[in-house]
Amino acid sequence: MKRFRRTPVIVDGGSSAFRLLFSSLLLLSLTVHAFESIAPQLSILSFFCDLIVSVLTVSMFVNIKRLANAPLLPSMMIMVLVVFDLVMLFYRSTDLTLFLWGARNQYRFLLLFLAVIVFLKESDLPHFVDLMDKVLILNLFVVTVQFFVCGVRGDYLGGTFGVGQGCNGMLNIFICVEFASALSRYMAGEIPGKKAAFVAFICLYWAALAELKYFYLEVAIIALVVILGSGRDIEKKVKIALILVAGLIVSTNTLVMLFPSFVDYFNPGSMVHYFTHIGYGVGGFNRSTALSICQTLFFNNDFGLCLAGLGLGNAEYSDQIAVFNSDFYKTYKLYGYNGYLDSMIFVERGYLGLAWYIVFFALSGFESWRKMKVTSGYANALMVMCLALSFIFLLGLLYDSALRTSSSGYIAFFVMAIPFLVGKLEGDSLEGKLKGQSLWAR
């Protein structure tokens, strides 16, 4: 397969217009919280992301032939979820207002996922990678000013993701994407080592200032997948391993120097204690107990509720609009079930919903692995990146609710669509190599 083009090209069929829409959506989602921290009224800008997704959705149905040619299995999975939610809407007699709010909060990402596959082409992808790189460099300056000039500390150090509670979840997804992207492109020979090292430095620097301890585990996972999945250049792999070890040592020591209370955090016992005892809510509700408490306390071990949940919308909430706060949320909000994606999914869709999300995330990883074997250059780098990030997104189900938040959700689902996008213009040259391997290729 020919090497990926480094410079995006204008393609026919209105691709440049769609590329502008996607660029506007990503750029707005990456910066809207910075405007919101300056003036709370500017939070309304986040609804412009919804407007762009609505335009893309209408465009998909107008271009129904393009939509019909989308990969079969992920499209079918989304349809299954839609049918499931509609059945539960009537079965649980969900308030229509809450159902629509829940649909908006969750289907916007799935609609973006489909729109990326339908409207973008391989040659568009370097444009979005460059956009993310530029936003990361911008954040080097923003974060430095926030920390050293404005005195913003710890979990509130969000750069362009704002300075509010929860911004660290968004920035974590962003720097994971950037870190995986830089390492993968370097291993594929698409960027020099200095640029990859610079990107890695910014990510580790930001994580240290924001006391984002979980990122160090993610770095190890990403590096392991990239090293194992990228070619046979042993010299590069050794360089990456040595540089990352040095970077992790410097970054973790910087974190401890800035936040002495974490001096013992990086030993296994402390990390296990953090996972099993530290949480957002009352009653011992944390990452390790979330599902068991939901099952026993919220649902009283009712088989039907545990299997299919309350239904989309029946556990919804809003920080700004009271009418979107469900009765369930008003009753159990102190437990912080909405702080973790797995417990939020479980409450509304049960174990069936959790299984759906696990399969959906894994599907992107499997498609990445499948295409890694027949791509090269930039395309191969993206496949390695997406494979590494599929593990990160699966872990994100347990860690927090960032994949449900607008900024990080749009980034993550954009990334998950890339494996289905790569190769779609190559016709027989790629699909012929994959013939008989795919369960969903048309």
Summary of the structure (lengths in Angstrom):
residues: 442
radius of gyration: 21.5
end to end distance: 20.1
largest distance: 61.0
contacts: 1497
relative contact order: 0.14
helix: 75%
strand: 0%
